[in-house]
Amino acid sequence: MSPAMIKLAAVAGIVLFLALVALGYYLFRPLAHKPRPAAFHCYDMAKGSYVPLDPPPQAFGVGLSYASHIEETASKFDPEAPPPIFRKQPSALVRTGAEVAVPGTAELVAAAESLEPGLGTVLRQEHDALPALLDYEVEMGFVLLDDIDRASLDDAEFAPRLGFFIGNDVSARTLAILGEGQPNRFEFWGASKSFAGFMPVADRAWVPNETKRDAIPCVVIETTVNDQLRQQQSTANLIYTPAQMLRFILAKHPDTALHKGTIVLTGTPGGVAMNIPRWLARLSSLIGLSRFKKLAAKLGGDTSRFLSPGDRVVTRGKGLGEVGIVITEGESGP
């Protein structure tokens, strides 16, 4: 090999090495902004009482509200941007002891088609059977004890009267993955969490004797699946206050009225079945992996942590009670 060729090979090797270093940094770099818990006042659970938790007129969910969940599912975090906000169908509500069926292919395809006309046809062409990738999410929820208007929320000193409860934001991750990159992505989220039985909640809510601003029950919430601990974290690690969440909801849905009885699920901590390493999420974005390829990759990987028929899932929080459900086989027809 001539000296010129040797020199060229050496330069190419250096360039390749530097490119790999740059790629490694891009994929494995820490989040530019580290999520931090909000400044809460923690209620004394001994100073309160319980009220029945009635079926709500409307229900909302807040996503990515714990640092640990952001770490396991998100490739970036912007503290100035609002979190994901989505609606849940009130008809999804069930109580402890309920049997919750895994959505079948026909249900998933119909939901996808309602969100994006034509998507159902694509899914039927690509999948003879479409697994739901059923997931659990322990969440502390709150219920509005009064109607709340926008003017009240604009007051920084406003303290909404709330009752707090435990719930499980059951999710069909397949449908959520299909929403990636779409303008109505969070509508896919809401639909993925609104199948029959996908909102198991307690029968009652805890209400403090005295309402305080930016105050919540700071309790450990957890999920077990067949008595195996999957999630466990204190609600004190939430990064948004209830008042902030209500403002986010009104910003997303400006024509919505926040009526008494509305419930909000405040988000889940880490430990869910849907765990995507940050480097992999960044690599998928870098190479422009389509939502269909992402779904195929997830379905072709290890899905053992997702829920299956026969699983018993219990979500609980000290003073907020517990909610147990059993997963059953759904309709498997076309």
C-alpha contacts under 8 A as a table, 3 or more apart, distances in Angstrom:
res1	aa1	res2	aa2	distance
1	M	5	M	6.16
1	M	6	I	6.53
2	S	5	M	5.21
2	S	6	I	6.30
3	P	6	I	5.03
3	P	7	K	6.11
4	A	7	K	5.11
4	A	8	L	6.13
5	M	8	L	4.97
5	M	9	A	6.08
6	I	9	A	5.12
6	I	10	A	6.18
7	K	10	A	5.08
7	K	11	V	6.25
8	L	11	V	5.15
8	L	12	A	6.14
9	A	12	A	5.02
9	A	13	G	6.09
10	A	13	G	5.05
10	A	14	I	6.29
11	V	14	I	5.12
11	V	15	V	6.18
12	A	15	V	5.08
12	A	16	L	6.09
13	G	16	L	5.11
13	G	17	F	6.10
14	I	17	F	5.05
14	I	18	L	6.16
15	V	18	L	5.17
15	V	19	A	6.08
16	L	19	A	5.01
16	L	20	L	6.18
17	F	20	L	5.16
17	F	21	V	6.24
18	L	21	V	5.00
18	L	22	A	6.11
19	A	22	A	5.07
19	A	23	L	6.08
20	L	23	L	4.99
20	L	24	G	6.00
21	V	24	G	5.07
21	V	25	Y	6.21
22	A	25	Y	5.16
22	A	26	Y	6.17
23	L	26	Y	5.06
23	L	27	L	6.16
24	G	27	L	5.24
24	G	28	F	5.98
24	G	29	R	7.96
25	Y	28	F	5.32
25	Y	29	R	5.27
26	Y	29	R	5.65
26	Y	282	R	7.99
27	L	278	R	7.41
27	L	279	W	4.51
27	L	280	L	7.51
27	L	282	R	5.92
27	L	283	L	6.61
28	F	278	R	7.32
28	F	279	W	5.44
31	L	34	K	6.05
31	L	75	S	7.64
31	L	76	K	5.99
31	L	77	F	6.69
32	A	76	K	7.57
32	A	77	F	7.40
33	H	77	F	6.33
33	H	78	D	6.63
33	H	79	P	7.04
34	K	67	A	7.80
34	K	77	F	7.56
35	P	66	Y	7.74
35	P	67	A	5.31
35	P	77	F	7.43
35	P	79	P	7.27
35	P	239	I	6.90
36	R	67	A	6.86
36	R	237	N	7.66
36	R	239	I	5.79
37	P	66	Y	7.76
37	P	67	A	7.80
37	P	236	A	6.92
37	P	237	N	4.82
37	P	238	L	5.30
37	P	239	I	4.13
37	P	240	Y	7.26
38	A	236	A	7.78
38	A	237	N	7.29
38	A	238	L	6.33
38	A	239	I	4.64
38	A	240	Y	5.56
38	A	241	T	6.46
39	A	214	D	7.47
40	F	214	D	5.44
40	F	215	A	5.40
40	F	216	I	6.89
40	F	236	A	6.99
40	F	241	T	7.36
41	H	212	K	7.64
41	H	213	R	7.58
41	H	214	D	6.09
41	H	215	A	4.40
41	H	216	I	6.59
42	C	215	A	5.58
42	C	216	I	5.43
42	C	217	P	5.52
42	C	218	C	5.35
42	C	236	A	7.79
43	Y	47	K	7.81
43	Y	208	P	7.20
43	Y	215	A	6.30
43	Y	216	I	5.76
43	Y	217	P	5.01
43	Y	218	C	6.91
44	D	47	K	5.57
44	D	48	G	7.83
44	D	217	P	7.21
45	M	48	G	6.16
45	M	208	P	7.49
45	M	217	P	6.77
45	M	319	G	6.78
47	K	208	P	6.08
47	K	209	N	5.81
48	G	206	W	6.69
48	G	207	V	5.39
48	G	208	P	4.12
48	G	209	N	4.73
48	G	210	E	7.99
49	S	206	W	5.71
49	S	207	V	5.40
49	S	208	P	6.58
49	S	209	N	7.15
50	Y	204	R	6.26
50	Y	205	A	5.49
50	Y	206	W	4.54
50	Y	207	V	5.85
51	V	163	G	7.89
51	V	204	R	5.49
51	V	205	A	5.45
51	V	206	W	6.59
51	V	207	V	7.18
52	P	203	D	6.11
52	P	204	R	4.29
52	P	205	A	6.25
53	L	143	V	7.93
53	L	202	A	7.21
53	L	203	D	5.39
53	L	204	R	4.46
53	L	205	A	5.68
54	D	203	D	7.69
54	D	204	R	8.00
54	D	261	G	7.34
55	P	90	P	7.12
55	P	93	L	7.25
55	P	261	G	7.78
56	P	59	A	6.61
56	P	90	P	6.20
56	P	261	G	5.26
56	P	262	T	5.36
56	P	263	I	6.34
57	P	90	P	6.85
57	P	259	H	7.77
57	P	261	G	6.40
57	P	262	T	5.84
58	Q	87	R	7.87
58	Q	88	K	7.56
58	Q	89	Q	7.16
58	Q	90	P	5.79
58	Q	261	G	7.83
58	Q	262	T	5.23
58	Q	263	I	6.69
59	A	87	R	5.97
59	A	88	K	5.27
59	A	89	Q	6.61
59	A	90	P	5.97
59	A	262	T	5.85
59	A	263	I	4.91
59	A	264	V	5.78
59	A	265	L	7.78
60	F	85	I	7.11
60	F	86	F	5.72
60	F	87	R	4.47
60	F	88	K	5.54
60	F	249	I	7.81
60	F	263	I	6.48
60	F	264	V	4.82
60	F	265	L	6.31
61	G	85	I	5.87
61	G	86	F	5.31
61	G	87	R	6.15
61	G	88	K	6.79
61	G	190	G	7.87
61	G	264	V	5.64
61	G	265	L	4.74
61	G	266	T	6.25
61	G	267	G	6.85
62	V	65	S	6.91
62	V	83	P	6.71
62	V	84	P	5.85
62	V	85	I	4.96
62	V	86	F	6.74
62	V	245	M	7.25
62	V	264	V	7.48
62	V	265	L	6.26
62	V	266	T	5.23
62	V	267	G	5.25
63	G	83	P	5.99
63	G	84	P	4.89
63	G	85	I	6.40
63	G	266	T	7.43
63	G	267	G	5.23
63	G	268	T	7.53
64	L	67	A	7.54
64	L	69	H	6.16
64	L	70	I	5.52
64	L	83	P	6.36
64	L	84	P	6.95
64	L	267	G	6.40
64	L	268	T	7.37
65	S	69	H	7.43
65	S	70	I	7.45
65	S	83	P	7.19
65	S	238	L	5.73
65	S	239	I	5.56
65	S	240	Y	6.59
65	S	266	T	7.18
65	S	267	G	5.44
65	S	268	T	6.97
65	S	269	P	7.67
66	Y	69	H	5.41
66	Y	70	I	6.39
66	Y	237	N	6.25
66	Y	238	L	5.09
66	Y	239	I	5.99
66	Y	267	G	7.10
66	Y	268	T	6.58
66	Y	269	P	5.25
66	Y	270	G	7.43
67	A	70	I	5.08
67	A	71	E	6.15
67	A	237	N	7.48
67	A	238	L	7.67
67	A	239	I	7.34
67	A	269	P	7.47
67	A	270	G	7.95
68	S	71	E	5.03
68	S	72	E	6.44
68	S	269	P	5.86
68	S	270	G	4.75
69	H	72	E	5.20
69	H	73	T	6.13
69	H	74	A	7.83
69	H	268	T	6.91
69	H	269	P	5.09
69	H	270	G	4.17
69	H	271	G	7.41
70	I	73	T	5.38
70	I	74	A	5.02
70	I	77	F	7.55
70	I	270	G	7.84
71	E	74	A	6.03
71	E	75	S	7.79
71	E	270	G	7.97
71	E	278	R	7.21
72	E	270	G	6.78
72	E	275	N	5.50
72	E	276	I	5.92
72	E	277	P	6.04
72	E	278	R	6.83
73	T	274	M	7.47
73	T	275	N	5.83
73	T	276	I	5.22
73	T	277	P	6.83
73	T	278	R	6.83
74	A	77	F	7.21
74	A	276	I	7.83
74	A	278	R	6.32
74	A	281	A	7.38
75	S	278	R	4.98
75	S	279	W	7.41
75	S	281	A	5.86
75	S	282	R	5.96
78	D	81	A	5.41
79	P	82	P	7.67
82	P	248	F	6.42
83	P	248	F	7.63
84	P	186	F	6.66
85	I	186	F	6.82
85	I	248	F	7.30
85	I	249	I	6.43
85	I	252	K	7.06
86	F	186	F	5.72
86	F	187	E	6.32
86	F	189	W	6.72
86	F	190	G	5.14
87	R	187	E	7.49
87	R	190	G	5.26
88	K	92	A	7.53
88	K	190	G	5.38
88	K	191	A	7.17
88	K	193	K	6.42
88	K	194	S	5.36
89	Q	92	A	5.65
89	Q	190	G	7.95
89	Q	194	S	5.24
89	Q	195	F	7.99
90	P	93	L	5.82
90	P	194	S	7.99
91	S	194	S	7.79
91	S	196	A	6.98
92	A	194	S	5.48
92	A	195	F	5.90
92	A	196	A	4.71
92	A	197	G	4.79
92	A	198	F	5.17
92	A	199	M	5.17
92	A	200	P	7.85
93	L	196	A	7.60
93	L	197	G	5.79
93	L	198	F	6.62
93	L	199	M	4.45
93	L	200	P	5.62
93	L	201	V	6.95
94	V	98	A	6.40
94	V	197	G	5.44
94	V	198	F	7.58
94	V	199	M	6.03
94	V	200	P	4.66
94	V	201	V	6.46
95	R	98	A	5.97
95	R	200	P	5.22
95	R	201	V	5.51
95	R	202	A	6.19
95	R	203	D	6.71
95	R	323	V	6.99
96	T	200	P	6.59
96	T	201	V	6.98
96	T	202	A	6.76
96	T	322	E	7.65
96	T	323	V	4.56
96	T	324	G	4.85
96	T	325	I	5.99
97	G	323	V	7.41
97	G	324	G	5.51
97	G	325	I	5.15
97	G	326	V	7.15
98	A	197	G	7.53
98	A	200	P	7.80
98	A	324	G	7.39
98	A	325	I	5.10
98	A	326	V	6.51
99	E	197	G	7.54
99	E	325	I	5.76
99	E	326	V	4.84
99	E	327	I	5.84
99	E	328	T	6.30
100	V	196	A	7.23
100	V	197	G	5.24
100	V	198	F	7.21
100	V	325	I	6.73
100	V	326	V	6.11
100	V	327	I	4.94
100	V	328	T	5.82
101	A	196	A	7.65
101	A	197	G	7.50
101	A	309	P	7.74
101	A	327	I	5.74
101	A	328	T	4.57
101	A	329	E	5.45
101	A	330	G	4.77
102	V	132	A	6.90
102	V	134	L	6.96
102	V	308	S	7.69
102	V	309	P	7.34
102	V	327	I	6.88
102	V	328	T	6.29
102	V	329	E	5.68
102	V	330	G	4.78
102	V	331	E	7.90
103	P	107	E	5.84
103	P	108	L	6.49
103	P	132	A	6.26
103	P	172	A	7.80
103	P	195	F	7.32
103	P	330	G	5.53
103	P	331	E	6.90
104	G	107	E	5.37
104	G	108	L	6.33
104	G	130	L	7.37
104	G	131	P	7.30
104	G	132	A	7.15
104	G	330	G	5.57
104	G	331	E	5.01
104	G	332	S	4.92
104	G	333	G	7.07
105	T	108	L	5.18
105	T	109	V	6.02
105	T	129	A	5.85
105	T	130	L	5.02
105	T	131	P	6.90
105	T	132	A	7.73
105	T	331	E	7.82
105	T	332	S	6.26
105	T	333	G	6.91
105	T	334	P	6.26
106	A	109	V	5.18
106	A	110	A	6.03
106	A	331	E	7.90
106	A	332	S	7.48
106	A	333	G	6.54
106	A	334	P	5.30
107	E	110	A	5.14
107	E	111	A	6.14
108	L	111	A	5.16
108	L	112	A	6.17
108	L	130	L	7.60
108	L	132	A	7.32
108	L	175	L	6.93
109	V	112	A	5.08
109	V	113	E	6.09
109	V	119	L	7.82
109	V	120	G	4.88
109	V	123	L	6.77
109	V	124	R	7.43
110	A	113	E	5.07
110	A	114	S	6.23
110	A	120	G	6.41
111	A	114	S	5.18
111	A	115	L	6.45
111	A	191	A	6.99
112	A	115	L	5.21
112	A	116	E	6.11
112	A	117	P	7.83
112	A	119	L	6.07
112	A	120	G	5.71
112	A	175	L	6.88
112	A	178	L	8.00
112	A	188	F	7.85
113	E	116	E	5.08
113	E	117	P	4.87
113	E	118	G	6.07
113	E	119	L	5.27
113	E	120	G	4.55
113	E	121	T	7.75
114	S	117	P	6.17
115	L	187	E	7.50
115	L	188	F	6.99
116	E	119	L	5.63
116	E	120	G	7.92
117	P	120	G	7.14
118	G	121	T	5.39
118	G	122	V	6.65
119	L	122	V	5.12
119	L	123	L	6.29
120	G	123	L	5.13
120	G	124	R	6.25
121	T	124	R	5.20
121	T	125	Q	6.31
122	V	125	Q	5.19
122	V	126	E	6.33
123	L	126	E	5.14
123	L	127	H	5.75
124	R	127	H	5.36
124	R	128	D	6.46
125	Q	128	D	7.52
127	H	130	L	5.89
128	D	334	P	7.99
129	A	334	P	7.83
131	P	174	T	7.21
131	P	299	L	7.71
132	A	172	A	5.11
132	A	173	R	6.45
132	A	174	T	5.33
132	A	175	L	7.49
133	L	172	A	5.50
133	L	173	R	5.24
133	L	174	T	5.72
133	L	303	T	7.46
133	L	306	F	5.83
133	L	307	L	7.24
134	L	170	V	7.24
134	L	171	S	5.73
134	L	172	A	4.68
134	L	173	R	6.27
134	L	306	F	5.49
134	L	307	L	5.18
134	L	308	S	7.45
135	D	170	V	5.80
135	D	171	S	5.08
135	D	172	A	6.34
135	D	173	R	6.86
135	D	272	V	6.80
135	D	273	A	5.93
135	D	274	M	7.11
135	D	306	F	5.53
135	D	307	L	5.94
136	Y	168	N	6.46
136	Y	169	D	6.38
136	Y	170	V	4.87
136	Y	171	S	6.43
136	Y	223	T	7.88
136	Y	272	V	6.34
136	Y	273	A	7.36
136	Y	307	L	7.70
136	Y	313	V	7.82
137	E	168	N	5.24
137	E	169	D	4.98
137	E	170	V	6.03
137	E	171	S	7.73
137	E	223	T	7.56
137	E	267	G	7.87
137	E	268	T	5.53
137	E	269	P	7.80
137	E	272	V	6.45
138	V	166	I	7.47
138	V	167	G	6.02
138	V	168	N	4.70
138	V	169	D	6.53
138	V	221	I	6.89
138	V	222	E	6.24
138	V	223	T	5.89
138	V	231	Q	7.47
138	V	267	G	7.94
138	V	268	T	5.67
138	V	269	P	7.57
138	V	315	T	5.57
138	V	316	R	7.55
139	E	166	I	6.05
139	E	167	G	5.35
139	E	168	N	5.87
139	E	169	D	6.86
139	E	221	I	7.31
139	E	265	L	6.19
139	E	266	T	6.19
139	E	267	G	5.60
139	E	268	T	5.13
139	E	269	P	7.89
140	M	164	F	6.87
140	M	165	F	5.76
140	M	166	I	4.77
140	M	167	G	6.20
140	M	221	I	7.50
140	M	235	T	7.43
140	M	265	L	6.26
140	M	266	T	5.96
140	M	267	G	7.40
140	M	317	G	7.89
141	G	164	F	5.71
141	G	165	F	5.22
141	G	166	I	5.90
141	G	167	G	6.54
141	G	263	I	6.83
141	G	264	V	5.45
141	G	265	L	4.24
141	G	266	T	5.57
142	F	162	L	6.10
142	F	163	G	5.38
142	F	164	F	4.37
142	F	165	F	6.08
142	F	205	A	7.84
142	F	263	I	5.63
142	F	264	V	5.43
142	F	265	L	6.66
142	F	266	T	7.64
143	V	162	L	5.55
143	V	163	G	5.16
143	V	164	F	6.45
143	V	205	A	7.76
143	V	260	K	7.73
143	V	261	G	5.73
143	V	262	T	5.65
143	V	263	I	4.32
143	V	264	V	6.47
144	L	147	D	7.04
144	L	148	I	7.95
144	L	160	P	7.60
144	L	161	R	6.45
144	L	162	L	5.04
144	L	163	G	6.75
144	L	258	L	7.99
144	L	259	H	7.21
144	L	260	K	5.05
144	L	261	G	5.21
144	L	262	T	5.52
144	L	263	I	6.46
145	L	161	R	5.53
145	L	162	L	5.45
145	L	163	G	6.83
145	L	260	K	5.27
145	L	261	G	6.26
146	D	160	P	7.88
146	D	161	R	6.62
146	D	259	H	6.82
146	D	260	K	4.52
146	D	261	G	7.56
147	D	258	L	5.87
147	D	259	H	4.37
147	D	260	K	4.59
148	I	152	S	6.78
148	I	153	L	7.56
148	I	160	P	7.61
148	I	257	A	7.73
148	I	258	L	5.44
148	I	259	H	6.47
148	I	260	K	7.59
149	D	152	S	5.57
149	D	153	L	6.73
149	D	257	A	7.28
149	D	258	L	6.78
150	R	153	L	5.14
150	R	154	D	6.24
150	R	250	L	7.71
151	A	154	D	5.10
151	A	155	D	6.77
152	S	155	D	5.38
152	S	158	F	6.25
153	L	156	A	7.12
153	L	158	F	6.35
153	L	243	A	6.87
153	L	246	L	7.71
153	L	247	R	6.67
154	D	158	F	7.92
155	D	158	F	5.35
157	E	213	R	6.74
158	F	213	R	6.55
158	F	243	A	8.00
159	A	211	T	6.65
159	A	212	K	5.84
159	A	213	R	4.41
159	A	214	D	6.95
159	A	243	A	7.43
160	P	211	T	7.44
160	P	213	R	7.56
160	P	243	A	7.17
161	R	211	T	6.12
162	L	207	V	6.58
162	L	211	T	7.92
163	G	205	A	5.18
163	G	206	W	5.21
163	G	207	V	4.57
163	G	208	P	7.54
164	F	205	A	4.97
164	F	206	W	5.05
164	F	207	V	6.53
164	F	217	P	7.72
164	F	320	L	7.18
165	F	201	V	7.38
165	F	202	A	6.26
165	F	204	R	6.77
165	F	205	A	4.73
165	F	206	W	6.38
165	F	320	L	5.23
165	F	321	G	7.55
166	I	201	V	6.00
166	I	202	A	5.83
166	I	315	T	7.23
166	I	316	R	6.30
166	I	317	G	6.40
166	I	320	L	5.62
166	I	321	G	6.61
166	I	322	E	6.63
166	I	323	V	7.30
167	G	199	M	6.98
167	G	200	P	5.64
167	G	201	V	4.20
167	G	202	A	6.38
167	G	265	L	7.63
167	G	315	T	6.71
167	G	316	R	7.81
167	G	322	E	7.94
167	G	323	V	6.71
168	N	198	F	7.60
168	N	199	M	6.01
168	N	200	P	5.46
168	N	201	V	6.55
168	N	315	T	6.45
168	N	323	V	7.72
169	D	193	K	6.59
169	D	198	F	6.37
169	D	199	M	5.61
169	D	200	P	7.35
169	D	265	L	7.57
170	V	193	K	5.81
170	V	198	F	4.80
170	V	199	M	6.39
170	V	200	P	7.92
171	S	192	S	5.47
171	S	193	K	4.58
171	S	194	S	7.90
171	S	198	F	6.94
172	A	175	L	5.97
172	A	176	A	6.96
172	A	192	S	4.91
172	A	193	K	6.45
173	R	176	A	4.92
173	R	177	I	6.09
173	R	192	S	6.60
173	R	274	M	7.42
174	T	177	I	5.28
174	T	178	L	6.48
174	T	192	S	7.78
174	T	295	L	6.82
175	L	178	L	5.16
175	L	179	G	6.74
175	L	188	F	6.28
175	L	189	W	7.29
175	L	191	A	7.53
175	L	192	S	5.39
176	A	179	G	5.27
176	A	180	E	7.06
176	A	185	R	7.64
176	A	188	F	5.34
176	A	189	W	5.00
176	A	192	S	5.85
177	I	180	E	5.46
177	I	291	R	6.42
177	I	294	K	7.34
177	I	295	L	6.28
178	L	188	F	7.43
178	L	291	R	5.57
178	L	292	F	6.88
178	L	295	L	7.19
179	G	182	Q	5.44
179	G	184	N	7.14
179	G	185	R	4.56
179	G	186	F	7.36
179	G	187	E	7.92
179	G	188	F	5.26
179	G	189	W	7.38
179	G	291	R	7.42
180	E	185	R	5.88
180	E	291	R	5.95
181	G	185	R	6.77
181	G	291	R	7.38
182	Q	185	R	5.02
184	N	187	E	5.30
184	N	188	F	6.80
185	R	188	F	5.24
185	R	189	W	6.62
186	F	189	W	4.65
186	F	190	G	6.19
187	E	190	G	5.00
187	E	191	A	6.16
188	F	191	A	5.09
188	F	192	S	6.02
189	W	192	S	5.08
189	W	193	K	6.46
190	G	193	K	5.22
190	G	194	S	6.24
191	A	194	S	5.10
191	A	195	F	7.17
192	S	195	F	6.95
193	K	198	F	5.87
193	K	199	M	7.63
194	S	197	G	7.82
194	S	198	F	5.67
194	S	199	M	7.35
195	F	198	F	5.49
197	G	200	P	6.43
200	P	323	V	6.74
200	P	324	G	7.97
200	P	325	I	7.52
201	V	323	V	6.27
202	A	205	A	7.31
202	A	320	L	7.80
202	A	321	G	6.80
202	A	322	E	6.67
202	A	323	V	5.93
205	A	320	L	7.04
206	W	319	G	7.64
206	W	320	L	6.64
208	P	211	T	6.17
211	T	215	A	7.75
212	K	215	A	5.58
214	D	241	T	5.74
214	D	242	P	6.84
214	D	243	A	7.06
215	A	241	T	7.74
216	I	236	A	7.91
217	P	235	T	7.35
217	P	236	A	7.95
218	C	234	S	6.30
218	C	235	T	5.23
218	C	236	A	5.00
219	V	234	S	5.24
219	V	235	T	5.64
219	V	236	A	7.18
219	V	317	G	6.38
219	V	318	K	6.01
219	V	319	G	7.95
220	V	232	Q	6.55
220	V	233	Q	5.20
220	V	234	S	4.01
220	V	235	T	6.22
220	V	317	G	5.77
220	V	318	K	6.58
221	I	231	Q	7.67
221	I	232	Q	5.64
221	I	233	Q	5.67
221	I	234	S	6.07
221	I	235	T	6.94
221	I	315	T	7.32
221	I	316	R	5.65
221	I	317	G	4.33
221	I	318	K	7.21
222	E	229	L	7.44
222	E	230	R	7.34
222	E	231	Q	4.88
222	E	232	Q	4.21
222	E	233	Q	6.63
222	E	315	T	5.67
222	E	316	R	5.58
222	E	317	G	6.57
223	T	229	L	6.05
223	T	230	R	5.49
223	T	231	Q	4.90
223	T	232	Q	6.72
223	T	313	V	7.03
223	T	314	V	5.62
223	T	315	T	4.50
223	T	316	R	6.68
224	T	227	D	5.17
224	T	228	Q	5.01
224	T	229	L	4.37
224	T	230	R	5.45
224	T	231	Q	7.10
224	T	313	V	5.78
224	T	314	V	5.29
224	T	315	T	6.62
225	V	228	Q	5.12
225	V	229	L	6.60
225	V	230	R	6.81
225	V	311	D	6.59
225	V	312	R	5.71
225	V	313	V	4.63
225	V	314	V	6.60
226	N	311	D	6.00
226	N	312	R	5.16
226	N	313	V	6.47
227	D	312	R	7.92
229	L	232	Q	7.54
230	R	271	G	5.61
230	R	272	V	7.10
231	Q	269	P	7.00
231	Q	270	G	6.40
231	Q	271	G	4.86
231	Q	272	V	7.03
232	Q	269	P	7.47
232	Q	270	G	7.92
232	Q	271	G	7.82
233	Q	237	N	7.58
233	Q	269	P	6.48
234	S	237	N	5.87
235	T	238	L	5.60
238	L	241	T	7.43
240	Y	244	Q	6.03
240	Y	245	M	6.54
241	T	244	Q	5.17
241	T	245	M	6.32
242	P	245	M	5.03
242	P	246	L	6.29
242	P	266	T	7.92
243	A	246	L	5.14
243	A	247	R	6.32
244	Q	247	R	5.05
244	Q	248	F	6.22
245	M	248	F	5.01
245	M	249	I	6.24
245	M	266	T	7.84
246	L	249	I	5.03
246	L	250	L	6.35
247	R	250	L	5.19
247	R	251	A	6.11
248	F	251	A	5.03
248	F	252	K	6.16
249	I	252	K	5.17
249	I	253	H	5.92
249	I	254	P	7.86
250	L	253	H	4.89
250	L	254	P	4.82
250	L	255	D	7.54
250	L	256	T	6.57
251	A	254	P	5.45
253	H	256	T	5.49
258	L	262	T	6.58
259	H	262	T	5.83
269	P	272	V	7.90
271	G	275	N	7.79
272	V	275	N	6.63
273	A	305	R	5.16
273	A	306	F	5.41
274	M	306	F	7.67
276	I	280	L	6.72
276	I	281	A	6.56
277	P	280	L	5.32
277	P	281	A	6.43
278	R	281	A	5.10
278	R	282	R	6.20
279	W	282	R	5.11
279	W	283	L	6.08
280	L	283	L	4.97
280	L	284	S	6.09
281	A	284	S	5.19
281	A	285	S	6.33
282	R	285	S	5.09
282	R	286	L	6.06
283	L	286	L	4.92
283	L	287	I	6.24
284	S	287	I	5.52
284	S	288	G	6.00
284	S	289	L	5.10
284	S	294	K	7.85
285	S	288	G	5.02
285	S	289	L	6.26
286	L	289	L	7.83
289	L	293	K	6.13
289	L	294	K	6.53
290	S	293	K	5.19
290	S	294	K	6.22
291	R	294	K	4.95
291	R	295	L	6.10
292	F	295	L	5.09
292	F	296	A	6.13
293	K	296	A	4.98
293	K	297	A	6.04
294	K	297	A	5.11
294	K	298	K	6.22
295	L	298	K	5.10
295	L	299	L	6.07
296	A	299	L	5.12
296	A	300	G	5.96
297	A	300	G	5.09
297	A	301	G	6.17
298	K	301	G	5.21
298	K	302	D	7.57
298	K	303	T	7.59
299	L	302	D	7.68
299	L	303	T	6.97
302	D	305	R	7.86
303	T	306	F	5.71
304	S	307	L	7.87
307	L	311	D	6.47
307	L	327	I	7.35
308	S	311	D	5.80
308	S	327	I	6.45
308	S	328	T	7.51
308	S	329	E	7.96
309	P	326	V	7.72
309	P	327	I	4.76
309	P	328	T	4.35
309	P	329	E	5.26
310	G	326	V	6.34
310	G	327	I	5.40
310	G	328	T	5.92
311	D	326	V	5.78
311	D	327	I	5.34
311	D	328	T	7.90
312	R	324	G	6.96
312	R	325	I	5.81
312	R	326	V	4.52
312	R	327	I	6.45
313	V	324	G	5.59
313	V	325	I	5.39
313	V	326	V	6.32
313	V	327	I	7.81
314	V	322	E	6.75
314	V	323	V	5.59
314	V	324	G	4.22
314	V	325	I	6.53
315	T	322	E	5.50
315	T	323	V	5.35
315	T	324	G	6.47
316	R	320	L	7.00
316	R	321	G	5.70
316	R	322	E	3.98
316	R	323	V	6.36
317	G	320	L	5.08
317	G	321	G	5.80
317	G	322	E	6.49
318	K	321	G	6.36
